[in-house]
Amino acid sequence: MYRLTANPNVVQRADGAWIPADPRNRDWRAYQAWIEAGNTPEPYEAPAAPRVISGTDFLALWAPAEIEAAFAADARLMAGALKVAAQGRANLDSAECAALLALAEAKGVLTAARRARIASGQPPA
């Protein structure tokens, strides 16, 4: 019903609402009564740190033939790869990275298995 948060003065309700530790707040009072009734909130779980690698390391996850095929298949793939290289880093967990890999798969540059390997940071076999 409740979950602890990173902030010890705030709890989260099951519906996602955040409840500040304020005795004037009726939700906080309801939470306190729930605790006094012997209940225990779910523990706080820190989100996983994003997997960020260098742009060079990201490009190294691709086989040379895959890079050539990507550049030939769609200008958006070339632009995405160049953007990663220019930024100097790639967040493997970002929507931008996922979209680039999905486009490469849709264009037939990557198989689903290769897409998953690159997304998990594994170089070509």
C-alpha positions in Angstrom: 0.0 0.0 0.0 2.9 2.4 0.7 6.6 2.5 -0.4 9.5 4.3 1.2 11.3 6.8 -1.0 14.9 8.2 -1.3 13.6 11.2 0.8 13.0 10.0 4.4 10.4 12.7 4.8 8.2 11.4 1.9 6.4 8.1 1.2 4.7 7.0 -1.9 1.2 5.6 -2.0 0.3 2.5 -4.1 -1.4 4.8 -6.6 1.8 6.8 -7.1 0.9 9.8 -5.0 3.7 11.3 -2.9 2.9 12.0 0.7 5.1 14.5 2.6 5.7 14.0 6.3 3.4 16.8 7.4 1.0 16.1 10.4 -1.5 18.5 8.8 -1.7 16.3 5.7 -4.6 13.8 6.0 -2.8 11.3 3.8 0.2 11.4 6.2 -2.0 10.9 9.1 -3.6 7.9 7.3 -0.1 6.5 6.7 0.8 6.9 10.3 -2.4 5.1 11.4 -1.6 2.3 8.9 1.9 2.0 10.5 0.5 2.0 14.0 -1.8 -0.8 13.0 1.3 -3.0 12.5 1.8 -2.6 8.8 5.2 -2.1 7.1 5.8 -0.1 3.9 7.7 -1.6 1.0 11.4 -0.7 1.1 12.9 1.9 -1.2 14.6 0.5 -4.3 17.1 2.8 -5.9 16.8 3.0 -9.7 19.6 1.3 -11.7 22.3 3.7 -12.8 22.2 4.3 -16.6 24.7 2.5 -18.6 26.7 5.2 -20.3 29.7 4.3 -22.5 31.9 6.4 -24.7 30.8 7.1 -28.3 33.8 5.2 -29.5 32.9 2.2 -27.3 29.3 2.4 -28.7 30.5 2.2 -32.3 32.9 -0.6 -31.3 29.8 -2.7 -30.4 28.9 -2.8 -34.1 30.7 -5.0 -36.6 32.3 -3.1 -39.4 29.9 -4.6 -41.9 26.9 -3.5 -39.7 28.2 0.1 -39.7 28.6 0.1 -43.5 25.1 -1.4 -43.9 23.7 1.1 -41.5 25.2 4.0 -43.4 23.9 2.6 -46.7 20.4 1.7 -45.5 19.2 5.0 -44.0 20.6 8.5 -43.5 19.0 8.6 -40.1 21.2 5.7 -39.0 24.3 7.6 -40.2 23.1 10.7 -38.4 22.4 8.8 -35.2 25.9 7.2 -35.2 27.5 10.5 -36.0 25.5 12.2 -33.2 26.7 9.6 -30.7 30.3 10.0 -31.8 30.0 13.8 -31.6 28.5 13.7 -28.1 31.3 11.4 -27.0 29.0 9.2 -25.0 26.0 6.8 -25.4 23.4 6.0 -22.8 22.5 2.4 -23.6 19.3 2.8 -21.6 18.1 5.9 -23.4 15.1 6.1 -25.7 17.4 7.6 -28.3 19.7 4.6 -28.3 16.7 2.2 -28.4 15.2 4.1 -31.3 18.5 3.9 -33.2 18.8 0.2 -32.7 15.1 -0.4 -33.5 15.6 1.5 -36.8 18.7 -0.5 -37.6 16.7 -3.7 -37.0 13.7 -2.4 -39.1 16.0 -1.6 -42.0 17.5 -5.1 -41.9 20.9 -3.9 -40.7 20.7 -5.8 -37.4 18.9 -9.0 -36.4 16.9 -9.0 -33.2 19.7 -10.9 -31.5 22.4 -8.4 -32.6 20.2 -5.5 -31.5 19.8 -7.1 -28.0 23.6 -7.7 -27.8 24.4 -4.1 -28.7 21.7 -2.8 -26.3 23.3 -4.9 -23.5 26.8 -3.6 -24.3 28.1 -6.8 -25.9 30.5 -6.5 -28.9 30.1 -8.6 -32.0 31.1 -12.3 -31.5 
